[in-house]
């Protein structure tokens, strides 16, 4: 019948890995694995550590860990056969994580005095376990804050409704500027020395545009004898028949000198 060490060594060699590779994979010191395969279980740790290492190593090698532990328990009553350690190179690696059911118990003063053995204490914590606890929130403050929030929302909704209703009413009439428009200035009666008139001698259609800014001052038909009076500024005159209109300045009329549908420019500001 094979010993514990023989089964462990055989399983490891079947996997084709070294002691160093097994130690790196299991996070168990290589010297412990070397001793286990040599049936040396007195590794200077308590039985709970030794059992945990044996279970972890057996699970890694995919052999029944329960049988290994049962044989280890049976061997604790007698001295196991010591096998010569192999000459394989191994590293030193501490156990970082043990299985949940093999977590070591903290050794008390009595245990330290009796065995004189080196013990390890592992402590597992959940993330955020060491964070300071926040003071509890007063439910009354939460309730008051909710009431204040609801009140602000109601005020905002009421303001929005009032603004909407006010905006849907009839639009106010635009304020009439005290400054008359350009067309009104041009059509207002001017003194004879500061205005010119366009007089129709026959029914005609005209368009008058101020040269300075291109503003259209008038466009429409004129009957015979009808006139349009404008400020004495440079103007463009377009007529369906320029022979049917005359320009009057300071009581004197001037023919356009053109006929047919055309546009002319006239300027009496220098006269």
Legacy VTK file of the C-alpha trace (Angstrom):
# vtk DataFile Version 3.0
C-alpha trace
ASCII
DATASET POLYDATA
POINTS 271 float
0.000 0.000 0.000
1.367 3.415 -0.961
2.110 5.984 1.698
0.797 9.545 1.645
4.093 10.862 0.323
4.289 8.269 -2.418
0.802 9.107 -3.650
1.540 12.822 -3.633
4.820 12.428 -5.470
3.356 10.037 -8.035
0.431 12.365 -8.753
2.765 15.359 -9.130
5.075 13.568 -11.524
2.105 12.406 -13.601
1.211 16.067 -14.031
4.768 16.688 -15.159
5.475 19.581 -12.772
8.282 20.288 -10.330
8.126 21.079 -6.636
8.782 24.748 -7.455
5.871 24.871 -9.917
3.559 23.150 -7.441
4.582 25.600 -4.703
3.881 28.578 -6.969
0.480 27.165 -7.960
-0.680 26.264 -4.422
1.058 29.139 -2.587
2.516 26.524 -0.166
6.197 26.557 0.642
8.190 24.160 -1.468
9.990 22.766 1.577
6.600 21.764 3.048
5.641 19.953 -0.147
9.040 18.255 -0.240
8.536 16.998 3.332
4.986 15.822 2.616
6.243 13.698 -0.271
8.918 12.329 2.111
6.209 11.456 4.698
7.551 14.129 7.061
4.618 16.007 8.502
6.330 17.674 11.430
6.859 21.027 9.686
6.831 23.217 12.764
3.131 24.156 12.445
-0.022 23.069 14.224
-2.086 20.186 12.872
-4.745 22.494 11.488
-2.167 24.150 9.212
-0.665 20.829 8.222
-4.106 19.395 7.381
-4.970 22.513 5.403
-1.755 22.270 3.377
-2.318 18.556 2.722
-5.886 19.177 1.571
-4.826 22.039 -0.706
-1.964 20.014 -2.229
-4.158 16.942 -2.777
-6.873 19.037 -4.429
-4.263 20.614 -6.679
-2.977 17.164 -7.725
-6.610 15.969 -8.205
-6.371 13.067 -5.781
-8.963 12.364 -3.005
-8.089 14.781 -0.216
-10.348 12.971 2.294
-8.295 9.771 1.993
-5.077 11.727 2.413
-6.403 13.408 5.584
-7.729 10.113 6.983
-4.345 8.472 6.456
-2.660 11.511 8.041
-4.958 11.223 11.104
-4.131 7.523 11.413
-0.435 8.253 11.176
-0.538 10.700 14.048
-0.690 7.690 16.397
2.614 6.234 15.141
5.860 7.241 13.530
5.567 7.262 9.732
8.252 5.820 7.486
10.601 8.596 6.464
11.494 8.696 2.789
14.623 10.285 1.454
13.799 13.663 -0.109
14.326 13.964 -3.828
16.982 16.269 -5.180
14.489 18.544 -6.992
14.952 22.305 -6.642
12.135 24.058 -4.873
11.393 27.605 -3.799
10.003 29.137 -0.649
6.447 30.398 -0.806
4.116 31.275 2.082
0.492 30.259 2.155
-1.622 33.290 1.267
-5.143 31.875 1.242
-6.434 28.685 2.825
-9.769 27.017 2.316
-12.701 28.252 4.366
-12.957 25.098 6.437
-9.207 25.032 7.176
-8.742 28.575 8.482
-6.308 28.537 11.430
-7.525 29.411 14.879
-5.448 32.007 16.797
-3.167 30.277 19.272
-3.473 31.395 22.890
-0.739 31.809 25.432
-1.228 28.228 26.680
-0.723 26.751 23.219
2.432 28.774 22.692
3.800 27.631 26.050
3.021 23.926 25.466
4.233 23.397 21.950
6.704 26.219 21.597
5.769 26.115 17.919
5.520 28.939 15.486
1.873 29.853 14.700
0.354 31.893 11.922
-2.825 33.853 12.229
-4.761 34.730 9.081
-7.557 37.235 9.114
-10.031 37.489 6.267
-12.060 40.647 5.878
-14.714 41.781 3.461
-13.998 44.892 1.363
-14.880 48.021 3.305
-14.936 46.205 6.675
-12.458 48.621 8.233
-14.178 51.767 6.984
-15.549 54.043 9.719
-19.271 53.800 10.200
-21.238 56.876 9.245
-23.581 58.364 11.830
-27.231 57.332 11.373
-29.468 59.760 9.486
-32.318 61.251 11.463
-35.638 60.233 9.810
-37.143 63.559 10.876
-34.545 65.451 8.850
-35.249 63.264 5.823
-38.980 63.952 6.159
-38.441 67.712 6.468
-36.130 67.709 3.469
-38.750 65.885 1.403
-41.430 68.410 2.392
-39.154 71.312 1.410
-38.396 69.704 -1.941
-42.085 69.170 -2.706
-42.828 72.793 -1.782
-40.128 74.090 -4.150
-41.435 71.897 -6.984
-44.996 73.167 -6.443
-43.792 76.779 -6.544
-41.904 76.171 -9.777
-44.932 74.516 -11.404
-47.224 77.363 -10.319
-44.794 79.947 -11.663
-44.575 78.109 -14.983
-48.401 77.921 -15.278
-48.812 81.640 -14.530
-46.117 82.542 -17.035
-47.721 80.326 -19.691
-51.183 81.832 -19.162
-49.782 85.359 -19.263
-47.889 84.635 -22.440
-50.966 83.214 -24.201
-52.930 86.494 -23.901
-53.237 89.047 -26.669
-49.874 90.419 -27.682
-49.452 94.054 -26.710
-49.472 96.521 -29.522
-45.955 97.569 -30.459
-45.001 100.918 -29.070
-45.033 103.536 -31.734
-41.697 105.151 -32.049
-41.599 108.863 -31.584
-39.219 108.972 -34.545
-41.163 108.789 -37.821
-40.173 106.197 -40.381
-38.106 107.097 -43.389
-41.103 106.786 -45.714
-43.102 109.088 -43.447
-40.298 111.630 -43.487
-40.117 111.495 -47.226
-43.875 111.840 -47.642
-44.347 114.607 -45.060
-44.788 118.115 -46.481
-41.445 119.824 -46.701
-40.484 123.399 -47.338
-40.117 124.249 -51.013
-36.332 124.611 -50.717
-35.806 121.179 -49.002
-38.131 118.858 -50.966
-38.734 117.588 -54.464
-41.965 116.331 -55.993
-42.676 113.722 -58.634
-45.706 114.831 -60.692
-47.608 112.565 -63.114
-48.696 114.212 -66.374
-50.430 111.002 -67.431
-51.487 107.834 -65.624
-48.267 106.015 -64.817
-46.809 103.505 -62.358
-43.617 104.500 -60.478
-41.170 103.283 -57.848
-39.000 105.625 -55.747
-35.859 104.351 -53.923
-33.489 106.345 -51.723
-29.993 106.038 -53.122
-28.103 106.290 -49.793
-29.457 103.089 -48.233
-31.633 101.483 -50.946
-34.866 101.960 -48.962
-37.975 101.841 -51.134
-40.023 104.982 -50.430
-42.969 104.377 -52.736
-44.269 101.977 -55.362
-47.652 102.267 -57.029
-49.766 104.046 -59.666
-50.213 107.808 -60.071
-53.083 109.467 -61.845
-52.638 112.514 -64.088
-51.891 115.567 -61.914
-51.104 113.421 -58.827
-47.813 114.057 -57.067
-45.494 112.491 -54.457
-43.253 114.752 -52.384
-39.890 113.643 -50.864
-36.919 115.095 -49.022
-34.298 116.625 -51.281
-31.846 113.698 -51.346
-30.460 111.627 -54.238
-33.268 109.329 -55.460
-33.821 106.578 -58.017
-37.028 106.840 -60.066
-38.403 103.919 -62.068
-41.519 104.536 -64.193
-43.555 102.534 -66.665
-43.165 105.596 -68.941
-40.661 108.233 -67.895
-42.187 110.692 -70.393
-45.369 110.723 -68.254
-43.621 112.156 -65.098
-41.811 115.393 -64.240
-39.626 116.455 -61.295
-40.689 119.663 -59.504
-38.153 121.591 -57.400
-38.695 125.088 -55.948
-41.855 125.523 -58.024
-40.165 124.628 -61.308
-40.801 121.415 -63.212
-38.116 119.432 -65.036
-38.864 116.664 -67.556
-36.984 113.410 -67.089
-35.630 113.511 -70.618
-36.425 109.817 -71.089
-39.388 107.771 -72.249
-40.631 104.231 -71.872
-40.007 101.904 -68.967
-36.667 102.869 -67.436
-34.915 104.076 -64.291
-33.140 107.377 -63.680
-31.329 109.067 -60.822
-31.933 112.701 -59.885
-30.321 114.924 -57.271
-31.204 118.554 -56.560
-29.159 118.932 -53.371
-26.579 121.088 -55.151
-29.132 123.557 -56.517
LINES 1 272
271 0 1 2 3 4 5 6 7 8 9 10 11 12 13 14 15 16 17 18 19 20 21 22 23 24 25 26 27 28 29 30 31 32 33 34 35 36 37 38 39 40 41 42 43 44 45 46 47 48 49 50 51 52 53 54 55 56 57 58 59 60 61 62 63 64 65 66 67 68 69 70 71 72 73 74 75 76 77 78 79 80 81 82 83 84 85 86 87 88 89 90 91 92 93 94 95 96 97 98 99 100 101 102 103 104 105 106 107 108 109 110 111 112 113 114 115 116 117 118 119 120 121 122 123 124 125 126 127 128 129 130 131 132 133 134 135 136 137 138 139 140 141 142 143 144 145 146 147 148 149 150 151 152 153 154 155 156 157 158 159 160 161 162 163 164 165 166 167 168 169 170 171 172 173 174 175 176 177 178 179 180 181 182 183 184 185 186 187 188 189 190 191 192 193 194 195 196 197 198 199 200 201 202 203 204 205 206 207 208 209 210 211 212 213 214 215 216 217 218 219 220 221 222 223 224 225 226 227 228 229 230 231 232 233 234 235 236 237 238 239 240 241 242 243 244 245 246 247 248 249 250 251 252 253 254 255 256 257 258 259 260 261 262 263 264 265 266 267 268 269 270
